[in-house]
Amino acid sequence: MSNYVIHADPQLLNALRAHYQDALSDRLPAGALFAVKRPDVVITAYRSGKVLFQGKAAEQEAAKWMGKRGADLGKRQERETASSPLEHRLEKLSAIGSDEVGTGDYFGPIVVAAAYVDRSHIAKIAALGVKDSKQLNDEAIKRIAPAIMETAPYAVTVLTNAEYNRWQRSGMPQTKMKALLHNRTLAKLVDDIAPIEPEAIIIDQFLERSSYFRYLADETRIVSERVHCLPKAESVHVAVAAASIIARYVFLEEMERLSRTFGLLLPKGAGAIVDEAAARIIRERGAEALETCAKLHFANTKKALAIAKRG
């Protein structure tokens, strides 16, 4: 999606508002004077005098107003480039971040978490030692997550193994499952923090933004405003790192609960140790017991069945 920024004086801001009067939006991000929402472009005018154009027609619409200001404005136009990447403009905003865990683990659910970090709390959250959950061991996760959850509003969605297996048998790819879970989690958090509106919503990218929204086409509610799908998003905004830690914390709790239920420690991942644990469950409880604790379409199921048969 194209992004253009121009600088406008009060006279030009008034002209912009008048020109787009029929498409003014009632929902304004923090610091905005007015916003315009059209199918091919979203325009946000800020009190600072900056006007942000986003969407397919962003360049075309921005060019109209640049021409009205002449060459001087042309020199001040700020287009998103490698020297001014999107990440640097997001890191200090009040934002929601979302991430998921459990997608590559045979045992356990998929957990999606979203966290809202106000710009005034960014330093406080970062000071807790927040980083991508994959860089933290379980002990660190269990220590840091409760502190984050006391400081930042959050929402969590857990897709149980039984539900996962039903979705998978219906033909749903895992990428669509994740899209649905992220959207539903974001909707819960957006409602929880209302009337506050985040300046950005950042999803740790697992597919392109256009594909993400295609998967959501049949949903009754779609969170779409100011949504960014970015690779390695935990390094873009602390809210994503916070969400990844919360998701991992809830996943660990679920794994401990399942381990108690089945009377053995269920290992994470999808390696040989997982095959052995699944084979033990099959021998003790039958193959059908895996329905409620495992992702059955993983290759581990066939391996575990073979091990169980050997005794």
BAFI-3210 file (N, C-alpha, C; in Angstrom, 3 decimals, decimal comma, padded with zeros to 6 digits):
// residues 311
n [1|2|3|4|5|6|7|8|9|10|11|12|13|14|15|16|17|18|19|20|21|22|23|24|25|26|27|28|29|30|31|32|33|34|35|36|37|38|39|40|41|42|43|44|45|46|47|48|49|50|51|52|53|54|55|56|57|58|59|60|61|62|63|64|65|66|67|68|69|70|71|72|73|74|75|76|77|78|79|80|81|82|83|84|85|86|87|88|89|90|91|92|93|94|95|96|97|98|99|100|101|102|103|104|105|106|107|108|109|110|111|112|113|114|115|116|117|118|119|120|121|122|123|124|125|126|127|128|129|130|131|132|133|134|135|136|137|138|139|140|141|142|143|144|145|146|147|148|149|150|151|152|153|154|155|156|157|158|159|160|161|162|163|164|165|166|167|168|169|170|171|172|173|174|175|176|177|178|179|180|181|182|183|184|185|186|187|188|189|190|191|192|193|194|195|196|197|198|199|200|201|202|203|204|205|206|207|208|209|210|211|212|213|214|215|216|217|218|219|220|221|222|223|224|225|226|227|228|229|230|231|232|233|234|235|236|237|238|239|240|241|242|243|244|245|246|247|248|249|250|251|252|253|254|255|256|257|258|259|260|261|262|263|264|265|266|267|268|269|270|271|272|273|274|275|276|277|278|279|280|281|282|283|284|285|286|287|288|289|290|291|292|293|294|295|296|297|298|299|300|301|302|303|304|305|306|307|308|309|310|311]
n.u [000,849|000,595|002,090|001,922|003,074|002,225|002,926|000,849|-000,480|-002,712|-004,653|-004,598|-005,331|-007,992|-009,012|-008,659|-010,367|-012,860|-012,982|-013,132|-015,477|-017,729|-016,809|-015,844|-014,654|-015,961|-014,321|-011,402|-007,854|-005,426|-004,431|-005,380|-006,968|-008,960|-010,347|-010,448|-012,230|-012,170|-012,871|-010,453|-008,526|-007,252|-007,237|-005,548|-005,490|-003,346|-002,888|-000,391|000,051|000,788|-000,301|-001,495|-001,600|-002,989|-003,207|-004,384|-004,792|-003,195|-000,841|-001,799|-003,832|-002,367|-000,680|-002,377|-002,748|-000,196|000,491|-001,060|000,349|002,785|006,310|007,777|006,386|006,620|009,290|009,165|007,622|007,115|007,924|007,495|010,457|013,600|015,288|013,600|011,948|008,854|008,811|010,269|008,529|006,497|007,317|007,139|004,511|001,208|000,163|-001,380|-000,175|000,128|000,545|001,300|001,511|002,454|001,888|003,717|003,987|003,329|001,840|-000,607|-002,425|-003,167|-002,278|-003,254|-002,295|-002,942|-001,703|-001,991|-000,053|000,350|001,844|003,026|003,748|005,644|008,426|008,344|007,286|009,271|011,370|010,880|012,161|011,241|011,128|011,221|009,403|010,574|013,198|013,439|013,656|011,520|011,291|011,873|009,771|007,588|008,139|008,166|005,775|003,410|003,884|003,725|001,060|-000,215|000,268|-000,292|-003,186|-004,726|-005,621|-006,617|-006,831|-007,595|-007,145|-008,356|-007,093|-008,999|-010,819|-009,084|-008,435|-010,925|-011,312|-009,135|-009,738|-011,871|-010,719|-009,466|-006,659|-003,715|-002,807|-005,121|-006,542|-004,938|-005,259|-008,007|-007,997|-006,286|-007,723|-010,090|-009,068|-007,928|-010,271|-011,539|-009,759|-009,731|-012,352|-012,190|-010,469|-011,754|-013,086|-010,609|-008,473|-006,157|-003,117|-001,863|-002,053|-000,329|000,637|002,472|003,971|002,643|001,730|001,106|-000,400|-002,652|-003,488|-004,080|-006,394|-008,079|-008,635|-010,333|-012,718|-015,324|-015,965|-017,981|-017,180|-014,480|-011,345|-009,715|-008,672|-005,746|-004,059|-001,131|000,902|003,795|007,083|009,111|008,004|008,150|010,438|009,799|007,792|007,251|004,853|004,189|006,165|005,467|002,955|003,745|005,033|002,978|001,314|002,953|003,182|000,521|000,272|002,168|000,905|-001,364|-000,156|000,877|-001,510|-002,636|-000,669|-001,017|-003,560|-003,097|-001,209|001,542|004,554|004,082|005,959|007,314|007,372|008,116|009,581|011,491|011,144|008,590|007,154|007,487|006,146|003,534|003,073|003,026|000,682|-001,145|-000,849|-001,728|-004,236|-005,487|-005,679|-007,550|-007,476|-005,628|-006,899|-007,713|-005,415|-003,446|-002,170|-003,477|-002,874|-000,188|002,967|003,855|001,831|001,497|004,027|003,982|001,924|003,118|005,252|003,825|002,634|004,773|005,117]
n.v [-001,187|002,166|005,053|008,435|011,603|014,959|018,394|020,740|024,041|026,038|027,063|025,321|022,963|023,551|023,683|021,062|019,683|020,723|019,874|017,072|016,665|015,020|012,520|012,367|010,900|009,597|008,520|009,147|009,034|009,445|012,803|013,734|016,017|015,729|013,011|011,153|008,764|006,764|004,312|003,844|005,358|006,572|009,355|011,234|014,014|015,816|017,653|018,724|019,568|017,788|015,663|012,580|010,260|007,260|004,138|002,752|004,924|006,845|008,248|009,617|011,280|012,766|014,118|015,955|017,918|018,677|020,023|022,288|023,702|024,184|024,182|024,339|022,845|020,411|019,741|019,153|016,966|013,752|010,643|007,181|005,530|003,709|005,102|006,223|004,246|002,438|001,172|002,828|004,881|003,810|002,827|004,483|004,986|004,804|001,631|-001,476|-004,730|-007,971|-011,522|-015,024|-018,361|-021,848|-022,992|-024,645|-026,728|-030,052|-031,079|-029,391|-026,207|-023,596|-020,360|-017,044|-013,782|-010,378|-007,151|-003,928|-001,079|001,967|005,000|006,347|004,330|002,797|002,774|001,766|-000,821|-001,910|-001,884|-004,039|-006,119|-007,016|-008,861|-010,684|-013,653|-016,053|-015,731|-016,015|-018,081|-020,568|-019,997|-017,279|-016,279|-016,901|-015,232|-012,617|-012,248|-012,000|-009,434|-007,804|-008,225|-007,012|-004,401|-003,678|-003,502|-006,438|-009,191|-012,566|-015,460|-018,847|-021,635|-024,689|-028,089|-029,940|-028,304|-027,230|-029,529|-030,094|-027,847|-028,204|-030,630|-029,803|-028,630|-026,231|-024,168|-023,730|-021,110|-019,619|-020,210|-018,865|-016,223|-015,796|-016,091|-014,045|-011,778|-011,993|-011,822|-009,275|-007,774|-008,195|-006,879|-004,266|-003,534|-003,706|-001,611|000,626|003,946|004,535|004,644|002,795|004,009|002,500|-000,869|-003,759|-006,667|-009,594|-010,712|-013,397|-013,915|-012,150|-008,880|-008,462|-011,082|-011,887|-010,344|-011,372|-013,913|-013,217|-012,527|-013,569|-013,033|-011,575|-009,331|-007,248|-006,202|-003,607|-001,045|000,902|-001,305|-003,199|-005,609|-007,008|-008,304|-009,856|-008,330|-007,950|-006,571|-004,147|-002,843|-002,593|-003,561|-005,789|-007,621|-007,846|-009,043|-011,490|-012,676|-012,903|-014,662|-016,936|-017,495|-018,185|-020,400|-022,132|-022,552|-023,935|-026,222|-027,339|-027,896|-029,827|-031,788|-032,581|-033,694|-035,919|-037,286|-037,274|-035,580|-033,439|-032,899|-029,974|-028,750|-030,787|-033,098|-036,229|-036,970|-036,148|-037,930|-040,285|-039,655|-039,333|-041,911|-043,299|-042,270|-043,324|-046,071|-046,225|-044,950|-045,073|-044,269|-042,321|-040,563|-038,635|-036,667|-034,544|-033,326|-032,998|-031,995|-033,485|-033,896|-033,589|-035,121|-036,567|-038,121|-040,474|-041,570|-042,019|-043,890|-046,048|-046,583|-047,255|-049,642|-051,323|-051,871]
n.w [000,000|-000,922|000,553|001,228|002,341|002,861|003,656|005,098|005,250|007,364|005,574|003,394|004,682|005,340|002,772|001,921|003,709|002,921|000,253|000,455|001,822|001,591|002,253|004,802|007,815|010,892|012,745|014,335|014,422|017,089|017,544|015,145|012,866|010,950|009,033|006,023|004,224|001,537|-001,061|-002,478|-001,273|001,814|003,839|006,206|008,188|010,237|013,333|013,370|010,847|008,971|006,336|005,647|003,064|002,051|000,339|-002,843|-004,553|-003,460|-004,327|-006,567|-005,449|-003,564|-005,274|-006,475|-004,528|-003,946|-006,231|-005,945|-004,076|-005,237|-006,257|-003,884|-001,949|-003,153|-002,692|-000,023|000,259|001,674|000,931|001,581|002,037|001,761|003,411|005,200|006,697|007,228|009,710|011,477|011,830|013,201|015,669|017,926|018,351|019,868|020,103|019,041|019,237|017,758|018,005|017,459|018,847|018,910|016,478|015,211|016,910|017,794|019,969|021,966|021,865|019,400|020,180|020,195|020,920|021,746|022,456|023,905|023,839|025,121|023,988|026,095|027,790|026,600|027,195|029,796|029,465|027,832|029,621|031,217|030,136|027,769|024,851|021,730|022,201|021,473|022,032|024,701|027,598|029,185|031,904|032,055|030,551|032,213|034,302|033,255|031,788|033,552|034,645|032,391|031,722|033,818|033,275|030,601|028,538|027,237|025,052|024,520|022,471|022,349|020,411|020,664|020,544|019,654|018,258|016,376|014,886|013,770|012,141|010,425|009,161|007,677|005,580|005,918|005,657|007,718|007,708|007,243|009,562|011,429|010,555|011,069|013,865|014,717|013,852|015,391|017,953|017,932|017,583|020,037|021,772|020,779|021,386|024,156|024,908|024,021|024,565|023,475|020,683|018,853|017,393|015,566|014,361|014,636|013,152|013,569|010,796|008,922|006,496|003,393|003,576|001,884|001,353|003,934|004,520|002,574|003,528|005,564|004,488|004,831|007,429|009,997|011,295|010,736|011,610|010,323|010,020|009,985|010,076|010,022|008,502|009,316|008,805|011,322|013,395|016,115|016,573|015,626|017,120|020,591|021,515|019,983|020,703|023,397|023,120|022,010|024,146|026,040|024,634|024,504|027,223|027,936|026,278|027,447|029,908|029,025|027,978|030,307|031,609|029,874|030,120|032,774|032,539|030,892|032,262|031,748|030,791|028,229|025,426|023,769|020,340|017,397|017,225|017,555|020,237|020,697|019,098|020,575|022,974|022,020|021,104|023,515|024,645|022,826|023,299|025,965|026,064|023,638|020,117|019,533|021,622|021,064|019,719|021,348|022,208|020,333|017,054|014,537|011,818|011,487|010,678|012,807|013,895|012,314|012,694|015,447|015,656|014,352|016,086|018,402|017,598|017,469|020,043]
ca.u [000,000|001,381|001,938|002,508|002,828|002,520|002,802|-000,182|-000,745|-004,135|-005,504|-004,704|-006,117|-009,401|-009,379|-008,768|-011,597|-014,006|-012,990|-013,503|-016,564|-018,687|-016,200|-015,212|-014,885|-016,220|-013,308|-010,151|-006,720|-004,910|-003,741|-005,934|-007,993|-010,047|-009,935|-011,265|-012,169|-012,718|-012,453|-009,098|-007,579|-007,581|-006,463|-005,606|-004,844|-002,961|-002,748|000,966|000,092|001,052|-001,462|-001,076|-002,415|-002,724|-004,078|-004,020|-004,797|-002,486|000,050|-002,625|-004,504|-001,353|-000,160|-003,322|-002,548|001,161|000,443|-001,651|001,343|003,928|007,572|008,249|005,775|007,174|010,543|008,909|006,837|007,849|007,457|008,108|011,633|014,506|015,888|012,574|011,075|007,619|009,080|010,725|007,412|005,530|007,847|006,816|003,073|000,365|-000,162|-001,697|000,620|-000,416|001,438|000,736|002,440|001,863|001,571|004,645|004,020|002,353|000,948|-001,012|-003,273|-002,628|-002,664|-002,997|-002,435|-002,766|-001,439|-001,989|000,936|000,279|003,189|003,570|004,162|006,591|009,679|008,075|007,162|010,589|012,236|010,594|012,952|010,391|011,704|010,514|009,311|011,462|014,523|013,348|013,327|010,209|011,333|011,789|008,392|006,703|008,446|007,883|004,404|002,444|004,140|003,159|-000,399|-000,677|000,542|-000,849|-004,414|-004,432|-006,677|-006,059|-007,730|-006,990|-007,785|-008,071|-006,719|-010,207|-011,327|-008,077|-008,579|-012,168|-011,037|-008,186|-010,436|-012,784|-009,926|-008,935|-005,211|-003,325|-002,696|-006,448|-006,838|-004,233|-005,906|-009,261|-007,702|-005,757|-008,806|-011,001|-008,363|-007,840|-011,608|-011,776|-008,951|-010,233|-013,545|-011,811|-009,801|-012,595|-013,041|-009,250|-008,200|-004,715|-002,611|-001,457|-002,235|000,808|000,590|003,698|003,519|002,725|001,411|000,947|-001,591|-003,793|-003,943|-004,681|-007,763|-008,887|-009,097|-011,341|-013,830|-016,627|-016,159|-018,981|-016,469|-013,084|-010,539|-008,917|-008,081|-004,386|-003,465|000,111|001,461|005,217|007,983|009,893|007,327|008,522|011,516|009,227|007,094|007,290|003,542|004,212|006,979|004,648|001,933|004,372|005,321|001,700|000,857|003,778|002,822|-000,748|000,560|002,815|-000,133|-002,193|000,637|000,919|-002,837|-002,761|000,248|-001,692|-004,684|-002,639|-000,305|002,933|004,984|003,980|007,062|007,034|008,000|007,582|010,697|011,361|010,619|007,139|006,638|007,467|005,076|002,262|002,936|002,629|-000,743|-001,894|-000,839|-002,457|-005,592|-006,025|-005,317|-008,559|-007,160|-004,803|-007,795|-007,861|-004,134|-002,454|-002,568|-003,425|-002,366|001,270|003,554|004,098|000,773|001,840|005,215|003,577|001,154|004,074|005,972|002,895|002,407|005,948|005,036]
ca.v [000,000|003,385|006,043|009,731|012,643|016,332|019,359|021,708|025,167|026,055|027,314|024,090|022,015|023,892|023,323|019,607|019,293|021,085|019,055|015,687|016,770|013,907|011,255|012,517|009,787|009,961|007,900|009,870|008,607|010,478|013,919|014,056|017,052|015,067|011,856|010,889|007,349|006,390|002,947|003,744|006,189|007,060|010,574|011,679|015,315|015,951|019,017|019,171|020,044|016,675|014,992|011,251|009,628|005,826|003,377|002,639|006,237|007,800|009,115|010,479|012,298|013,645|014,963|017,058|018,976|019,159|020,994|023,548|024,421|024,508|023,446|024,305|021,699|019,206|019,419|018,722|015,734|012,651|009,343|006,091|005,030|002,941|005,993|006,570|003,082|002,439|000,735|003,937|005,768|003,094|002,351|005,361|005,226|003,968|000,577|-002,857|-005,735|-009,323|-012,611|-016,331|-019,450|-023,181|-023,483|-025,695|-027,743|-031,137|-031,025|-028,077|-025,381|-022,343|-019,234|-015,709|-012,717|-008,989|-006,251|-002,497|-000,309|003,406|005,563|006,752|003,132|002,023|002,597|000,923|-002,200|-002,342|-002,058|-005,334|-007,132|-007,543|-009,143|-011,785|-014,772|-017,135|-015,464|-016,152|-019,426|-020,660|-019,340|-015,838|-016,010|-016,959|-014,097|-011,338|-012,136|-011,407|-007,997|-007,171|-008,343|-006,036|-003,048|-003,419|-004,214|-007,526|-010,168|-013,856|-016,461|-020,181|-022,617|-026,000|-029,094|-030,525|-027,363|-027,168|-030,703|-029,940|-026,858|-028,765|-031,641|-029,114|-028,120|-024,899|-024,132|-023,136|-019,657|-019,021|-020,300|-017,789|-014,958|-015,704|-015,925|-012,697|-010,807|-012,088|-011,324|-007,821|-007,211|-008,196|-005,861|-002,958|-003,270|-003,545|-000,330|001,736|004,675|004,739|004,011|002,697|004,704|001,453|-002,265|-004,406|-008,124|-010,260|-011,206|-014,797|-013,864|-010,778|-008,190|-008,701|-012,456|-011,885|-009,837|-012,285|-014,978|-012,687|-012,001|-014,042|-012,682|-010,520|-008,131|-007,269|-005,081|-003,311|000,291|001,090|-002,622|-003,448|-006,956|-006,750|-009,373|-009,561|-007,153|-007,754|-005,581|-002,887|-002,192|-003,392|-004,195|-007,122|-008,458|-008,111|-010,017|-012,800|-013,231|-013,310|-015,854|-018,058|-017,774|-018,918|-021,702|-022,960|-022,945|-024,954|-027,449|-027,914|-028,464|-031,065|-032,773|-033,131|-034,511|-037,184|-037,955|-037,266|-034,279|-033,344|-032,055|-028,991|-029,030|-031,884|-034,013|-037,647|-037,103|-035,972|-039,202|-041,251|-039,276|-039,638|-043,372|-043,708|-041,947|-044,297|-047,372|-046,157|-044,397|-045,243|-043,206|-041,255|-039,606|-037,565|-035,637|-033,398|-032,781|-032,949|-031,582|-034,842|-034,003|-033,585|-036,432|-037,252|-039,094|-041,743|-042,103|-042,506|-045,137|-047,103|-046,908|-047,931|-051,002|-052,133|-052,254]
ca.w [000,000|-001,034|001,612|000,915|003,328|002,480|004,737|004,712|006,151|007,726|004,418|002,607|005,474|005,143|001,404|001,894|004,407|002,085|-000,962|000,769|002,791|001,477|002,660|006,118|008,735|012,288|013,603|014,162|015,242|017,991|016,919|013,822|012,711|010,234|008,239|004,840|003,865|000,246|-001,389|-003,004|-000,536|003,154|004,067|007,594|008,391|011,637|013,855|013,063|009,475|008,064|005,768|005,210|002,021|002,022|-000,547|-004,248|-005,199|-002,595|-005,091|-007,413|-004,636|-002,991|-006,350|-006,708|-003,536|-004,093|-007,313|-005,467|-003,270|-006,077|-006,139|-002,503|-001,289|-003,752|-002,027|001,357|000,274|002,262|000,491|002,335|001,338|002,618|004,400|006,178|006,641|008,006|011,077|012,311|012,108|014,039|016,935|019,043|018,387|020,727|019,137|019,381|018,548|017,933|017,598|017,794|019,133|018,890|015,132|014,828|017,971|017,610|021,129|022,433|021,005|018,870|021,031|019,651|021,912|021,301|023,586|023,575|024,586|024,893|023,793|027,397|028,512|025,791|027,937|030,962|028,998|027,364|030,790|031,828|029,445|026,707|023,533|021,096|023,140|021,046|022,583|026,150|028,057|029,836|033,212|031,812|030,111|033,376|035,173|032,607|031,275|034,495|034,779|031,192|031,780|034,805|032,789|029,270|028,169|026,310|024,770|024,115|021,905|022,346|019,531|021,235|019,552|019,067|017,264|015,320|014,031|012,997|011,090|009,471|008,364|006,762|004,470|006,213|005,877|008,990|007,552|007,435|010,989|012,115|010,195|011,824|015,286|014,916|013,700|016,528|019,137|017,783|017,810|021,484|022,436|020,345|022,195|025,559|025,183|023,555|023,286|022,965|019,396|018,614|016,208|014,630|014,752|013,983|013,224|013,153|009,492|008,543|005,075|002,937|004,075|000,992|001,587|005,273|004,463|001,760|004,414|006,484|003,688|005,311|008,832|010,191|011,734|010,313|012,076|009,134|010,015|010,488|010,293|009,296|008,632|009,134|009,246|012,536|013,955|017,522|016,596|015,159|018,236|021,809|021,713|019,364|021,589|024,583|022,733|021,816|025,476|026,626|023,918|024,945|028,617|027,929|025,670|028,465|030,867|028,382|027,891|031,652|031,884|029,102|030,711|033,961|032,085|030,305|033,186|031,311|030,311|026,783|024,950|022,719|019,059|016,586|017,010|017,905|021,603|020,565|018,586|021,682|023,903|021,372|021,092|024,868|024,791|022,024|024,000|027,233|025,966|022,300|019,176|019,550|022,682|020,501|019,176|022,248|022,670|019,258|015,702|014,001|010,444|011,505|010,394|014,080|014,187|011,665|013,359|016,771|015,449|014,034|017,332|019,312|017,107|017,779|021,430]
c.u [000,882|001,067|002,638|002,147|003,153|002,360|001,850|-000,282|-002,245|-005,068|-005,685|-005,493|-007,610|-009,873|-009,548|-010,068|-012,825|-014,113|-013,510|-014,680|-017,479|-018,117|-015,509|-015,610|-015,118|-015,131|-011,955|-009,041|-006,230|-004,155|-004,298|-006,955|-009,219|-009,466|-010,938|-011,111|-012,912|-012,215|-010,986|-008,080|-008,140|-006,651|-006,654|-004,808|-004,593|-002,772|-001,362|001,081|000,432|-000,270|-000,976|-002,081|-002,011|-003,681|-003,619|-003,913|-004,028|-001,622|-000,742|-003,264|-003,499|-000,828|-001,071|-003,011|-001,125|001,218|-000,117|-000,643|002,587|005,174|008,046|007,685|006,339|008,462|010,306|008,093|007,682|007,242|008,188|009,240|012,488|015,126|014,899|011,546|009,873|007,887|009,467|009,593|006,370|006,012|007,472|005,329|002,398|-000,215|-000,607|-000,764|-000,003|000,545|000,795|001,844|001,684|001,627|002,496|004,779|002,942|001,345|000,580|-001,755|-002,477|-003,159|-002,286|-003,226|-002,233|-002,583|-001,431|-000,984|000,808|001,696|003,835|004,087|005,222|007,870|009,479|007,988|008,517|011,517|012,002|011,429|012,199|011,191|010,914|010,550|010,233|012,881|014,565|013,053|012,013|010,189|011,206|010,378|007,460|006,945|007,966|006,409|003,424|002,634|003,585|001,634|-001,007|-000,578|-000,208|-002,166|-004,092|-005,678|-006,012|-007,166|-006,977|-007,802|-007,410|-007,713|-007,940|-010,773|-010,361|-008,272|-009,863|-011,955|-010,141|-008,862|-011,417|-012,049|-009,315|-007,422|-004,866|-003,205|-004,052|-006,854|-006,208|-004,868|-007,185|-008,993|-007,145|-006,880|-009,738|-010,350|-008,246|-009,194|-011,913|-011,008|-009,395|-011,461|-013,170|-011,222|-010,619|-012,996|-011,636|-009,107|-006,690|-004,316|-002,141|-001,795|-001,220|000,752|001,937|003,375|003,715|002,256|001,185|-000,380|-002,818|-004,366|-004,615|-006,135|-008,657|-009,448|-010,229|-012,629|-015,196|-016,895|-017,167|-018,339|-015,000|-012,399|-009,544|-008,221|-006,704|-003,699|-002,230|000,543|002,948|006,060|008,818|009,325|007,658|009,673|011,034|008,582|007,051|005,948|003,502|005,032|006,207|003,587|002,525|004,671|004,034|001,196|001,641|003,451|001,529|-000,553|001,208|001,814|-001,007|-001,439|000,738|-000,418|-003,027|-001,857|-000,362|-002,829|-004,223|-001,599|001,116|003,272|004,945|005,066|006,601|007,740|007,350|008,671|010,420|010,796|009,102|006,497|006,492|006,343|003,711|002,019|002,507|001,151|-001,593|-001,972|-001,724|-003,924|-006,246|-005,717|-006,290|-008,267|-006,329|-005,641|-007,813|-006,533|-003,127|-003,061|-002,387|-002,836|-000,850|001,776|003,810|003,056|001,104|003,045|004,863|002,788|002,073|004,841|005,085|002,664|003,598|006,015|005,685]
c.v [001,234|004,343|007,327|010,717|013,991|017,209|020,463|022,831|025,189|026,259|026,045|023,021|022,272|023,493|021,812|019,138|019,572|020,176|017,648|015,626|015,549|012,574|011,352|011,376|010,308|009,458|008,535|009,260|009,757|011,547|014,358|015,177|016,483|013,912|011,636|009,417|007,116|004,994|002,815|004,602|006,550|008,240|010,997|012,970|015,513|017,411|019,589|019,779|018,956|016,062|013,686|010,688|008,159|005,145|003,410|003,997|007,287|008,772|010,112|011,606|013,280|014,624|016,154|018,229|019,496|020,235|022,329|024,366|024,781|023,726|023,327|023,112|020,401|018,779|018,836|017,437|014,586|011,336|008,258|005,485|004,250|003,816|006,435|005,453|003,212|002,115|001,891|004,894|005,105|002,894|003,203|005,677|004,387|002,879|-000,713|-003,747|-007,098|-010,362|-013,921|-017,326|-020,762|-023,754|-024,607|-026,801|-028,794|-031,144|-029,569|-027,260|-024,342|-021,235|-017,936|-014,699|-011,371|-008,134|-004,819|-001,791|001,150|003,958|005,979|005,562|002,326|001,740|001,659|-000,547|-002,730|-002,645|-003,397|-006,448|-007,762|-007,682|-010,305|-013,012|-015,923|-016,943|-015,636|-017,601|-019,396|-019,933|-017,831|-015,446|-015,945|-015,801|-012,780|-011,177|-011,536|-009,900|-007,233|-007,126|-007,410|-004,603|-002,711|-004,156|-005,288|-008,386|-011,427|-014,725|-017,785|-021,083|-023,997|-026,990|-029,719|-029,615|-027,238|-028,330|-030,658|-028,958|-027,463|-029,813|-031,011|-028,541|-026,756|-024,958|-023,424|-021,614|-018,980|-019,087|-019,132|-016,432|-014,755|-015,420|-014,532|-011,673|-010,818|-011,565|-009,802|-007,165|-007,143|-007,070|-004,459|-002,572|-002,966|-002,167|000,867|002,620|005,007|004,008|003,961|003,474|003,718|000,097|-003,064|-005,912|-008,679|-011,075|-012,697|-014,986|-012,409|-010,194|-008,473|-010,102|-012,579|-011,440|-010,681|-013,412|-014,508|-012,273|-012,394|-013,709|-011,532|-009,221|-008,262|-006,015|-004,749|-001,954|000,297|-000,233|-002,787|-004,892|-006,860|-007,935|-008,912|-008,347|-006,925|-006,758|-004,211|-002,122|-003,132|-004,085|-005,592|-008,085|-008,814|-009,161|-011,410|-013,469|-013,703|-014,590|-017,080|-018,458|-018,590|-020,312|-022,640|-023,433|-024,057|-026,277|-028,130|-028,553|-029,787|-032,159|-033,398|-034,067|-035,889|-037,896|-038,103|-035,896|-034,268|-032,402|-031,076|-029,410|-030,182|-032,901|-035,429|-037,849|-036,947|-037,262|-040,219|-040,933|-039,600|-041,143|-043,888|-043,427|-042,960|-045,630|-047,343|-045,767|-044,601|-044,036|-042,040|-040,203|-038,434|-036,405|-034,381|-032,800|-032,561|-032,439|-032,812|-034,954|-033,921|-035,018|-037,229|-038,325|-040,454|-042,381|-042,705|-043,807|-046,299|-047,532|-047,695|-049,383|-051,921|-052,494|-051,328]
c.w [000,000|000,106|001,203|002,023|002,706|003,712|004,284|005,742|006,455|006,536|003,587|003,358|005,317|003,755|001,263|002,527|003,541|000,863|-000,701|001,758|002,777|001,948|004,017|007,035|010,152|013,222|013,313|015,016|016,109|017,206|015,583|013,896|012,010|009,434|007,122|004,483|002,564|-000,112|-001,804|-002,267|000,835|003,422|005,516|007,733|009,881|012,033|013,544|011,671|008,476|007,595|005,151|004,217|001,953|001,053|-001,988|-004,932|-004,405|-003,389|-005,930|-006,609|-004,040|-004,045|-006,631|-005,788|-003,545|-005,180|-006,867|-004,674|-004,067|-005,723|-004,702|-001,759|-001,844|-003,082|-000,647|001,427|000,804|001,808|001,284|001,514|002,302|003,684|005,466|006,234|007,565|009,471|011,999|012,656|013,005|015,464|018,142|019,150|019,478|019,838|019,809|018,572|018,750|017,364|018,029|018,096|019,015|017,512|014,686|015,848|017,729|018,750|021,434|021,393|020,235|019,762|020,323|020,763|021,238|022,539|023,086|024,466|024,175|024,788|025,117|028,196|027,763|026,573|029,125|030,557|028,551|028,538|031,496|031,201|028,302|025,419|022,948|022,012|022,760|021,587|024,106|026,520|028,840|031,175|033,055|031,376|031,318|034,339|034,561|032,244|032,290|034,673|033,581|031,297|032,823|034,288|031,506|029,064|027,123|026,088|024,244|023,521|021,832|021,420|020,039|020,135|018,882|017,969|016,088|014,349|013,209|011,853|010,014|008,581|007,380|005,554|004,710|006,415|007,178|008,890|007,724|008,899|011,727|011,807|010,988|013,300|015,585|014,856|014,908|017,811|019,098|018,055|019,299|022,166|022,038|021,157|023,647|025,854|024,707|024,744|022,787|021,645|019,177|017,365|015,145|015,230|013,946|014,230|012,788|011,905|009,308|007,106|004,698|003,400|003,206|001,177|002,945|005,206|003,543|002,612|005,333|005,784|004,232|006,779|008,956|010,660|011,381|010,844|010,958|009,169|010,679|010,812|009,401|009,558|008,302|009,592|010,436|013,265|015,420|017,653|016,131|016,312|019,428|022,066|021,110|020,213|022,856|024,281|022,571|023,151|026,151|025,966|024,370|026,378|028,691|027,322|026,687|029,512|030,302|028,278|029,258|032,010|031,144|029,671|031,958|033,553|031,618|031,165|032,699|030,763|028,785|026,275|023,868|021,430|018,329|016,275|017,485|019,305|021,621|020,059|019,709|022,668|023,308|021,336|022,454|025,099|024,026|022,745|025,233|027,078|024,605|021,421|019,216|020,621|022,157|019,979|020,030|022,714|021,552|017,959|014,813|012,610|010,378|011,261|011,673|014,368|013,585|012,340|014,711|016,651|015,153|015,278|018,279|018,900|017,449|019,261|022,388]
res [m|s|n|y|v|i|h|a|d|p|q|l|l|n|a|l|r|a|h|y|q|d|a|l|s|d|r|l|p|a|g|a|l|f|a|v|k|r|p|d|v|v|i|t|a|y|r|s|g|k|v|l|f|q|g|k|a|a|e|q|e|a|a|k|w|m|g|k|r|g|a|d|l|g|k|r|q|e|r|e|t|a|s|s|p|l|e|h|r|l|e|k|l|s|a|i|g|s|d|e|v|g|t|g|d|y|f|g|p|i|v|v|a|a|a|y|v|d|r|s|h|i|a|k|i|a|a|l|g|v|k|d|s|k|q|l|n|d|e|a|i|k|r|i|a|p|a|i|m|e|t|a|p|y|a|v|t|v|l|t|n|a|e|y|n|r|w|q|r|s|g|m|p|q|t|k|m|k|a|l|l|h|n|r|t|l|a|k|l|v|d|d|i|a|p|i|e|p|e|a|i|i|i|d|q|f|l|e|r|s|s|y|f|r|y|l|a|d|e|t|r|i|v|s|e|r|v|h|c|l|p|k|a|e|s|v|h|v|a|v|a|a|a|s|i|i|a|r|y|v|f|l|e|e|m|e|r|l|s|r|t|f|g|l|l|l|p|k|g|a|g|a|i|v|d|e|a|a|a|r|i|i|r|e|r|g|a|e|a|l|e|t|c|a|k|l|h|f|a|n|t|k|k|a|l|a|i|a|k|r|g]
***
